[in-house]
Amino acid sequence: MKLKRLLLIATFLPLSLAVMAQVWQYVNPRIGSEGVGRTFPGPSMPFGMCKPGPDCTVKPNAGWAPMPEVVTGFSQTHVSGTGGGQKYGNILIQPFLWNVECGMWNEKCVAVEQKRISEDFALGYYATTFENGIRTEITASERCAFYRIHYPHSSLHTPHSSNSLLIDATHYLGKNPLPDRREQQQFVGAEVEVVNDHEVRGFSRIRGGWNNGDAYTVYFCLMSDQAFTQKGTNTIEFNDTLLNIKVGISYVSTQQAKRNIPDGDFDTQLKKLRETWEQQLCKFQIKGTETDKRMFYTALYHTMIMPVDKSGENPKWRETPYYDDYYAIWDTYRSSSPLITLLDEKREAEIVNSLLNIYKREGYMPDARSGDCNGRTQGGSNAEVVIADAFVKGVQGIDYDYALEAMLKDAEVDPGADHEKHGRGGIQEYLKYGYIPYGIDRAGTRTIEYAYNDYCIAEVAKGLGRMDIYERYLKQSQNWKNLWRADYEWDDVKGYILPRDAEGRWLDSVPWGRSKVFHPQIPYTPVTKVAPWYLPWWSTFFYEALSAEYSLSIPHDVPGLIAACGGEETFRKRLDMFFERKRYNVGNEPSFLTPCLYHWIGRPDLTSDRVRQIISENYTDKSNGLPGNDDSGAMSSWLAFHMLGLYPNAGQSYYLLHAPLIPEWTLKLCNGHTLKGILKGKGTHFEKVTFNGQELKDARIEHTDLMQGGELVFYVSAARQVQADKAVPAWEQNVPTLGTKQSQPGTKRGAVSFTLNKQYRTWPLAYDWQGDTLWLTCKEATYKIARSIVEQGTGFSWDAPADGAVYHTKGTFCFISKKALRELQEKGSFVYDSITWRKIDQDGNTIHVRADIDQTEMWISLKDDLPWVLEMKNNPLGIDWLIER
């Protein structure tokens, strides 16, 4: 008996260890799903086309929102981590009980909203239970969604009730009653056809969305394991309580959608999905805490959700490979593309070749693409960086001569009216002046990024022996210096990238926004956004960043940047102040490389300390654990690289090294070699790094060396960190944040839900008096409002609620002054922001007013200590809000 027991233990022990070693179990799809991360928490295969999950109204970009928001149904297509307008959310199904939710005699059930009582998340799996007892489980293949729906047993015995399923092909995210609303999707057409008692097919045709794209069509075929009857025009019913449904999707035809439905049941597909992910994720084996593993493997997972492999699913041409949902390369070229190259070089070659196929057919490579349509080009023509990164790292299977042709098309041929879709807008001015003058959209961003794109062209040209092209574009890559204002001093720092006009004059003040009502000029400083925060920032001088950030974003010429800043010592002080004064934006891609700039002054230890501080303060394994929109894995790939202690300078052939956040890791390289990283020493302060026993003096390693495999040893000590004994600057002391204010008695709290150009945001709101100053926090920005402004103010503050920002405002934020309220009560009107607001009606709690000039409406509180604008709506400038107590 003992021998038999030992044999059983010996037999099952390897199997148990294998199960325990599966790293997919550390993926937590909830990380980044709340807050600003916007990750998609539903099931997906690596780069999979089908991403089924719940749509909690039509507002969230990824469909899902936390309870208690209602679920309108489960759609089959989603994106992950995106900002801006919504995309997809096609082919919605919703299980329901006919009599209860839809009405006994309704011919057509338009929508059925359900409330959840529980949810379960795991890699490749989502499940939720509604209040009515219906439980829905979901998994996916590359192009098919699998549903297992459990209806309550009591439903079979309830008179006039049936277990029903709504199939809504008219559903999509971002629905808007205004036609042709920018960045919003619009309905074109749809069809649902019941083929037999086990099959339904049809299509949904939608246009627009974030990339303002042409119409795209999602075809579907729904197959059920249970026979059904047609109840209404878009509803079917079942006589059983357990239902297994497969929804195949295609962008080509319903027949292709049916072919995309694989054999196998729900559990078989879930197992296959996890095995597929395991093959990718287990290339990395790491040691560390359970939290470390959740953060790291989830970061890898997020990096491989998009772009989407739609090879064979392109309705416009047949060439493969074809990838869609580059969303956007501006976000992903810095760290996502290099990470995919390390994990799966063949996949990266496919992604690059897809860009070249798009160029072949449409004349330009995209900077962003979705729904089989290019758009939007946010900054540079950054496919150049992706190609250069593959070229310098020796990625095989790419026609680099053809790629250079595509790169030169971007750099030399004006896309004209299509500059938001692809190419380089403002290229004629860039070539004429050596910079893009103020007044052309995103002039600063484009100038800096075009210079880097030019450098990438030069790299590829040199490698191909095209020295004429190399010399021209290497010279052009210095164009960033044409916007460097060397004599400009601000915030104790000298030298910034600042706007110039076409005559070469530096601009100290610029127009503020494009309002039809106001035409003010405002001083331009390195932290000026040049537009009211509630308006689209598409036309600002810098896109999604400030001069203070872009003035440190010259990835191809850091030595030139250091010289322009006054040398290494001055540069170090500048970097220190940049971080200490909270100019660094962890949630924004233009600042991705900035913590590593200490490497160029011989201080990788400071890079290491700074990176550790940034991650510890901004990343967690919680649902709100990402500090910015994940942007198709951009935030996640940045984290994954830094946890390993190496970071790429995209488009160039090396990695910068610093102390990893995990004690040991191994990577199975795609060429069969193994790379190992080991942390040695006590403490966290980086001292040195060796590769196969040889010290790397500049703490960097070439990709070709790394690919040979071997051992990186990172040595650390207990030396003090960067800010260990630094005093907090006086201007920053006692700044309230949401975290500290919660513990202070008397603080009044709530939330404000903004709809900014029909984009949905909900941010915490808190306020309290400190002496004669009202300290108000929204999101994690602080507004210091003097009592005189609270009492006598004549306009709103429109300063952006950016994380870490501190404002001494000259206007009120989300409330009007007490003087304005008195005038309203006495005269029936008041003037605010030079606009006359007139009373429409009143109840015991609020006064309803309307603006003369644009018909904006506000409801102003009469029962609070401040005259809060509890609701603003119909504002043609694009901002509505609702304050929640």
N, C-alpha and C positions, 0 to 999 in steps of 0.2 A: 504493500500500500504506500509506504514512504517513497519507494522508487518511482511508482506511478505518479505520485504527487510532484516529485522532483522533475520528472520528465515533462509534466504539464507546465510547470513553472518555466523550465528551459525553453519550451516551445512558444509560450505566450509572451515571455519577457521581451524578445526582440521586437515583436509586434507592438507591445505596449510602449516601448521606448520610441518606436517609429512614430506612433500616434502622438506621443508627448512632444516629439521634436518638430512636429508640423508647425511652421511659423505663421501660417495663415490665421491661426487662432488668435494671434496678437493684433490682427487688424480690427479696429473699432470704427465702423462707418459713421458713428455719431460724432467723432472728432471733427470740429469745424463746421458742423451742420447748423449750429446756432450762432448768433452774433454776426460778425462780419464775414466769416469764412465762406458760407453759402455752399458748402460741399453737398453733393448728392449722396444721401445715405442709403439708397436702395441698392438692389443687386445689379452687378455688371460684370461681364467678362473683361479681360484685359483688352483695351481699345475696342470694346464691344459696341455695336450699333444700337442694340436694344437696351434701354435702361428703364425698366418699369418701376413705378413707385406711386405713392399717393400724391394727389394734387389737393392742397389745402387752400381752397379758393384759387383764383388765377393770378395771384400777386407774386408768390415766392419764385425766384428764378429757377431753383432746383425742384419746385413743386411742393416739397415737404415743408411743414411748419410745425412747431411744437403744440401739444395740447394746451388749451382747449379749442384751438382753431378747428373748424369743421373740415371734414374730408368730402370733397365733391366727387371723388372717384379715383381710379388708378389709370394713369396714362402710360404709354409705352416708350416715350422718348423724352430725354432730359439732358441738360448740361450740368457741369459741376464747377462750383466756385466762382461763377461769373458775376460781374456787376452790370450796370446799364440795363437796357430793356430786356424783356424775357424772350425766350426762343423755345419752340417745340411745345411739349405737353399734348401730343397727338394721340388719337384713338383711345378714348376714355371708356372704361367699363366700371360699373358700380353695382355690387350685389345689394339687394334690398328686399323687404317684405312688401308686396304690392299693396295690400289693404291698408297697412299702417303708414307707409311713407309716401305713397303716390296717389292714394285715393282709389276707391273701389272701381269707379266707372270711368276713370280717365283713359282716353284713347291713346294719348301720347304723354309719356313721362319726360318732362323737359330736363329736370335736374333733381337729384336726391342728395341732400346734404346729410352726412352722418357724423355723430360725435363718437370719439374714441374713449374707451375706458382703460386700454392698455396697449403697449407696443413692444415688439422685440426686434432687435437689430443684431446681425452678425454678418460676416463676410458672405456675400451672395444670398442673403436671406433677410426678408422683412416680413413681419406679421403684425396684424392689429386686430383687436376685437372692438366691435361697435356696441353702443348701448343696447341695441336690439338683440344682441347675442350672436350676430354674424361674425365669424372669424375668417380673415383672409390671409393666406400665406403666399409669398411670391419668391421666385427665383428666376434665373434667366440663362439662355444660351447667347451666342453672339448676336442672333437676329430673331430671337423668339422669347416671349415672356411665358412663364409657367405660373399658373394660379391654382391653389388648392383652397376651395371655399367651403366653409362649414356653416350650414344654416342651423338654427336651433331646432331640436327635435319637436318642440311644441308647435312649430309652424305648420306641420302636416295635419295637426288636429284643430287648427284655428279656422272657423268658418270664414268663407269669402277671402281667404288669404292664400298667397302663393309665394314660393321661393323664386325670386325674379332677378334678372340681370339687365341693367341698362347698358346699351352700347351707343355711345355718343361720338360720332365722327365729326361733329361740328365743334368739339371742345378744343381749346388751345390756351396756353398761358398768355397773360398780358392783354386780355380782352379789354377793349376800350370803346365807349360809345361814340367817341369822336373819330370820324373817318380819316384815314391816312396819317394818323398820329405818328410822329417820328419815333423810331425805335420800338414801336408797338406792332404786334402781329395783327393781320386782318384776314377775315374769312373770305375765301374765294368759292369753294364748293365742297360738297361731301356726298357720299352715298353709302347706304347700308342695305345689303341684300341677304335675305335668308335663303341659302341654297338648298338645304334639307334640314332634317331634324337634328343634325350634329354639326352643321357648318354655317358660318356667317362670313361674308366677305364685303369689302368696300374700300373706300379711300377717304382721305381728308386732304384738301388743298388749301394751303395757307401762304401768305406772303408777308414780307416785312420782318419785324423783330429787330434785335440789337444791331444786326449788320445792314438793316434796311434793304434786305435782299429781295430778289425776284421770288415768284411763287415756287413752292416745292410741294410735292405730293407724297404722302405716306399711304401706301396700300397695306391692307391687312387681310389676314385670314384667321378666323377664330374657329377652333375645333374643340368640341366638348366630348368627354367620355360618357356623358349621360344624354339621352334623348331629351329634346325640349320642344315646346310649342311656342308659336309666336303670339305674344299677348297684345302688343301694340306695334306701332310703326318702327320703334327702335328698342323693343323690350321682348325678352324671351323668358319662359318660366319652366321650372323643373319640378318633378315629383319625387325628388330625393333630397337628402340633407347634406350629402357630400358630393362636391362637384370639382372635377379636374378640367381645367381649361388651358389651352395653349393658344397664344396670339402671335402668329408669325407676322413680321413686318417686312416691307420692301419699299424701295424708292423707284422700282421699275414697273411692277405689275402685281395683281392679286395672285396670279399663278406662281410668280417668284416668291411671294409671301408664303404661299402654301408649301413650296419646296424648302423654305427656310425653317419649317417646323421639324425638329429632329425627333427620332424615335426615343423611347424611354420615358419613364414616369418622372414625377417631381423629385423624388429622392435620388434617383439615378442622375438627373441633371445637376442637382445641388452638389452631389459628390464629384461629378466631372468638373464643375465650375471650380470647386475648391482645389482639386488636383491641378487644374490649369494654373491657378494663381500660385499654388505652392511651387510649381516649376520655376516661376519667375522670382518669387520672394525668397526662396531658400538659397538662391545664389549668394545671398548675404547670410552669414551666421554671426550673431552678436552675443556678447555677454553683457550683463547689466541688470538693472532692476526691472521689475514687471512694467513699471511706468515707461522706462527707456524703450523697452521692446514694443509697447503699444504705440508710442509716438513714432518710433523709427519705421516699423513695418506699415503702419497706416500712412506715413509719408510716402513710402515707396508705392503703396497701393494707389494713392491719389494721383501720383505722377503718371500712372498707366491707365487712367480712365479715358483721357482724351489726348490727342485727336482720335477720331473714330475710323476704323478700317471699314470702308464701304466698297472695297474692291468687288467688281461685278454688280454693284448697286448704283452706278452712276447713270442717270437717264440721258446724259448728254453725249457720252462717248464710252468706248469699251476698253480703252487702254488701262492696264493695271501695272502697278498698284494704284489705288485711289483712296486717299484719306480725306476726310472732311472734318469740320469742327476744329480747325486751327483757331483757337478762341482765347487769346490771340498770340501770334508769334512774338509780338512786343512784350508779352508777359513771360513767355516760356523759353525764349532763346537763351536766357542767362544761366539757368540751372536745370530746367526740365529736359531740354534736348541733350545736354551733356550727360545727365544721369541715365537717360534711355540708352545713349551710346555705350556707357559702361555696362549696363544690364543686358542689352540685346542689340548688338551692333547691326545685325541684319534688319531688325525692325527699324532702326534709325535710317538705314539705307532705303528702305521702302518709303519712309516718310519723306525723305529728300526727293526720291524719284517721283513721288506723287506731286510734289511741288513743281517738278519739271514737266510732268504731264499736264498740269494745269496751265503752265506757261505755253506749252505746245499748242493747246487748244484755245486758250483765251488771251494769249499775248502777254500776260504778266503773271508772275507768281503772286500769291496773296501775302499780306501781312496778317490777315484774318479771313476766315472763310466759314460759312455755315449754311446749311440748306442748299448746298451745291452752288453757292454764289459768293464771290469775293466781296470783302468789306468787313470791318472798317480798318483803314490804315491809320493807326494812332500816332505814330511818330516817324520812324525811319522805314526803309524797305528792308525789314530785318530777316527776310529769307536769306539775304547775303551772309548774315552771321551764322545761320544754321549750316549753310553750305561750307563756309570757311571752317567751321568747327569740325565738320566731317572730314574735310580735306586735310587739315593739319594733323588729324588723328588717324589718318590712313584708312578711313572707312571704305571698303571695297564695294564694287557693283554700281558705281555712279559714274556717268559720263561727265567728267568735270569740264571738258571743253564746251559741251553744250550748256553746262551750268554757268560757266563764265559768260556765255552769250546771254543767258537769262538775266544774270546780274547786271550786265552792261545795259540791257534794255531798261531795267529799273533806273539806272543812274543817268541815262542820257535822253530818253524819250519821254516828253511831257505827257502824262495821262489826261491832261485837259480837265474836262468836267468830271471825269471818273477818278479824280485823285483821292476820294474817300474809299474807293474800291481797291486800288492797287497803285503801284508806282510811287513816284515822288512828287507830291504837290509842291509848287514853288520852285521846281528844279531850274527854271530859266533864271530866276533871280539868284538862286544859289550859285549857278555857274557864272553869272555876270558879276555879282558883287563879292562872292566868296562867303556869303552869309545870306540868310533870308531876313529881309527888313520887317520891322514891326508893322502890323496891319494885315499881314498874311497869317492865316490860321496856324497856330502852334509853331511860330517862327523860331523861337528859341530851341524847342525840343527838336524840330526838324534839322536845324543847323548842326546841333551836337551829334545827333544820331546819324545824319548823312555822312558826317566826317568819319564816324566809326565804320559805317557801311562801306565807305571808300577804302578804308584800311583793309577791310576783309576782301574786297575786290583785289587790292594790291597783293595780298598774300597769295590768293589763288593764281593770279596772273604770274607772279614770280615763280611759283612752283611748276607752272606749265611752260615756263620759258618765254612768256610774253612780256619782255622787259619794258617795251614802250608803254604798255598799259600799266605795268607796275609803277614806273616812275611818275606817271601822270597822277595816278590815284593815291600814291603815297604822299605826294605834295598836297593833293586835295584833302587828305585826312587831317591836315593841319588847320583846316578852316575854322575849327573851334576857337582858335586864337583871335579871329576877326570879331568875335563878340566878347572877348575878354577885356574888361575895362580895368586896366591895371591901377589907375589912380583912385578908384572908388573905394571908400572906407566905410564900413558899417559893422556894428556889433563887434568892435575891436578887431576886425579882420579887413585886410586890404586886398582888392582884386576879386571881381565877380564877373560872371557871364550875364550881360544885361542887354536890353533892347536898343537897337539903332534903327534909324529910318533909312530910306533909300539914298539920301544925301550923305549918309555917313555920320549923322549927328546922334550923339547919345541922348536918350530920352529920360529926363528926370521925373516926368509926369505923363500919364497916359489916360485915355478915356476909360471910364469905369462902366463896363458892361455895354449893352446895346438897347437899353430901355427906350421906349418911345416917349417916356415921361421925363426922365432925368438925363442930363448930359454933363455930369461932373467930370472933372479931371482929378486924378488922385496921384500923389507921389508914388513913384515906383521904387520899391526896395527889394532886397533879396528874399523877403517873405510875402510879397504881394501876389495875390492870385489873379488880379486884373479882371475879375468878374465877380458879381455877387454870387455867393456860394450856392444859392438856390437855382441859378441858371446853368444851362449846359456849359461845361468847361471846354468844349470842343474848339473854341476859337481863341482861347487864351494863349499867351506867349509861351508858357510852359504847360504841357499836358500832364495832369495828375502829379505834379511836383512843383517845386519852387526853385528860384535861382540859387538859393542856399544849397539845395540838393544837387542840382545839375552842375553847379560850379565845381563839384567834386566827382563828376561822372564822366571821366575821360579814360575809358578802360584801355585804349590802345596807346596812350601817351602819358602815363602817370609820371615819368621823369620830367616831361615838359610841363605838366601841371605843377609839380613840386617847385620847379624853377620859377614859374609864373607867380607862385605864392610867396616867394622870397627865400627858398632854401629849406633844408630838412628840418631845422629846429623850429622855424616859423610854421612849417607845415604840420609838425606834430602838435604845436599849440593850437593851431586851427582845428585839427581833428578833435582834440580833447574838448575844446569849447563847443564844437558842433554837436557832440554827443551830450555833454553836460548841460547845455542850454536847450536840449530837446529839439534840435533841428532835424535829427535823424528820424526818418519815417520807416519804421520796421515793416509796415504793411504796404509798402510801395516799391515796385521793382527798380526804379532808377537809383535807389539807394542800396541795392543788393550787394554791390562790391565794396561799398564805402568802409565797412568795418575792417576789411582786409588791406586798406591802403597803408597801414602801418608797416606792412611787409617791405614797401619800397624805400623806407628810411631805416631798414635793418632792424626793425622791432616787431618781429612776428609774435613775441610775447604779449605785446599790447593788442595785436589783433586777437589773440587767443582769449585774453581777459575780457575784451569788449564783446566778442561773440558769445562767450559763456554768460555774460551779464544780460545781453539782449534776449537770449533764449530763455533764461531762467525767469525773466520778468514778463515775457510775452507769449510763450508757448506752453501749453499743458496737454494732458491727455483727456481733457473734458470736452463737452460738446461745443463749448465756445473757445476752444484751445488754439485757434489760429488768429493772428493779429490783423489780418486783412483778407480781402477776397482771395480765395485759393487760386483762382485764375488758371484752371486746368492743371493744377498741380504745381504752380510756381512757388507759392509759399511753402508747400510741403517739400519740394525738392531742395529748396534752400536749406531747410531744416535738416533733411537727411544728410546732405553733404557735410554740413558743419558738425553734426553728431559724429561723423566719421573722422573729422579733423582734417579734411581736405576740401578745397573749394576751387572750381574752375573759373578762369577768366574766359568766358565763352568766345569762340572764334580764334582762340590762341591755344598753343600746344601744351600748356603746363597747368599744374594744380598748385595752389598755395596751401601750405600745411600749418596746422596749429594743433594744440592739445585736443583730442577728441573728447566727447562727453560720455563715451562708453569705454569700458576698460579694455575690451578686446573684440576684434571683429575679423572675419575672413570673407573674401569675395572670390567666388569661382568665376574667373574671367572667361569671356566668350571664346578665347583661343585655347582653353583648357588649362591654362596656368592658374595659380592661386596667389592672391595678394592678401597679406595679413597685416593687421595693425594692432599694436600692443602699447598700452599705456604703462609707463614705469615711473615709480617715485611716489612720494606722498605729497598731496596738495593738488592744486589746480593750475599753478602758474607755469607756463610753458618755458622750457629751458633750451631744448634742442631736439632734433629728429635725425635718426639714421635710417639708411636704406641698405639692407644687406650688409650692415656693419660699418658703412661709410657715412660720415656726417654730411648732411645736406646744408651747406653753409648759409644759403639764402632761404631755407625752409620752403623749397618748391621742388617739384618733380615733373619731368617731362612725361607726356602720355606714353611715348615709346618705351621708356624705362619702366613705367608702371605696368605696362602690358606684359613685360617679361616675368612678372610675378616676383615674389620674395617677401621680405619682412620690413615693414616700417615700424620703428620703435620711437615712441614719443616720450620724452623725458620731462617730468614736471617736478616742481618743488612747492614748498609752502610759502614762497615769497608773496608779498602783499599784492592785491589786485589793484587795478587802475585807480579806483575811487575809494580805496580803503580808508584813507585819512584825509580826504578832500572835504572841505567845508561846503555846504550847500550855498550857492550864491544868494545874496540878500534878496534879490528880486524874486527868487523862487521859493523863499521860505513861507511856510504856512499856507501854501496854495491848497485849497480843498480839492479832494477828489472824491469820487463816489465811494471808494473803499474806506476812506477815513471819515467821511461825513456820516456814514451810517451809525457810527458809535457816538455821535454828538447829539445830546438831547435837544429837542426843539427844532431840528432840521425838518423842513416840510418836503415831502417827496411825492413823485408821481411819474408820469411818462408822457412823452409827446410823440404822436404818430405823424410823421411827415409823409406826404406824397409829393415827391420832387420830380416834376415833369413826368408824372404818372409812375414814378419808381418808388417803391414802398420801403419806408424806414420807420422803426420804432426805437426811440432812445430814452434812457432814464433822464429824469429831470429832478433836480433838488435845489433848494435855496435856503438861505438864512442870512441874518444881519450880523455883521461884525463892525461895531461902531456905526459910522454913518455910511457904510458901504454894504450894498446887497451883493452877496457872493452866490452866484447861480451857476450850477453845473448842468450841462446838457451833453449827453454821450460822455466824454471825458475831457471836455473843454470847460474852462472856467471864465465866467463873465463877471468882472468887477464893475458894478453899476452904482455910481454915487447917489446919495439920497436926493440931491438936487435934480438928477435925471429922473429918478423914480417919481418925484413930485411934479416936475415942470417939463419933462422931456417932450419933444415935438416930432419924434420919429423912432423907427425901429433900428436895432442893431442887426446887421446882416452878416456879421463875422461868422465864418465857417466853424461849426462845432467839431474841429479836428482834434484828435486825441493829443492831450498834453498841451494844447494851446491855452494861453492866458491873455485875456483881453481887458483893457480899461476902456469900456465902451462909452460912446456918446449918445446911445439910444437904448431903448428898452428891448428886451428879448422875450417874445411870446406874450407880452402884456403891454398895455398902453399906460401912459402916465396918469396920475391921479387928477392932474389939471385937465387933461383931455376928457376924462370921464365926467368931471364936473361940468365942463362945457357941453358935453353931450346931454347930460341930464337937464341942464338949464335951457339950452338953445335948440336941442334936437339935432345938433351936428357938431363936428369938430374937425380940425385940420391936423393931419399927421402925414409926415413925409411929403408935404406940400399937396396932399390930396384931401379933398373934402369928403368926409364920411357922414351920411345922413341916417337918422333913425328910421327903421321900417316898422318894427313892432317891438313889444316888450312883454315879458312875463315877470313873475316874482323873482326869478333867478338870473335872467340875462336880458341884455338889450341887443336887438338884431339891427345891424347897420349895413349900408351898402355904399361903395365908393362911386362918386359921380363919374369919374373918368373912365373906369373900366369895368364897373359892375361887380367887382369883388365884394364878397359878403363876409361879415364877421359876427360872431356871437360873443359878447363881452360879459364877463361875470360881474354880478352885483353882490355876491355873497361871500367873496373871499377877501383876504387882507390886501391883495393886489388885484387890479382890474385885468385879470387874465383873459386873453383871447382864446376862449375855449374851443372855438372852431373858426377856421378860415377856409373858404371854398370858392370855386369858380374864378380863381386868380389867373388871368392870361399870362402872367409872368412864369407860371409853372409851379407855384408852391401852394399847397394846401396843408392844413394841419388840424389835429384833434388832440386836445389835452385830456389825458385819462388820470383820474385820481388814484 
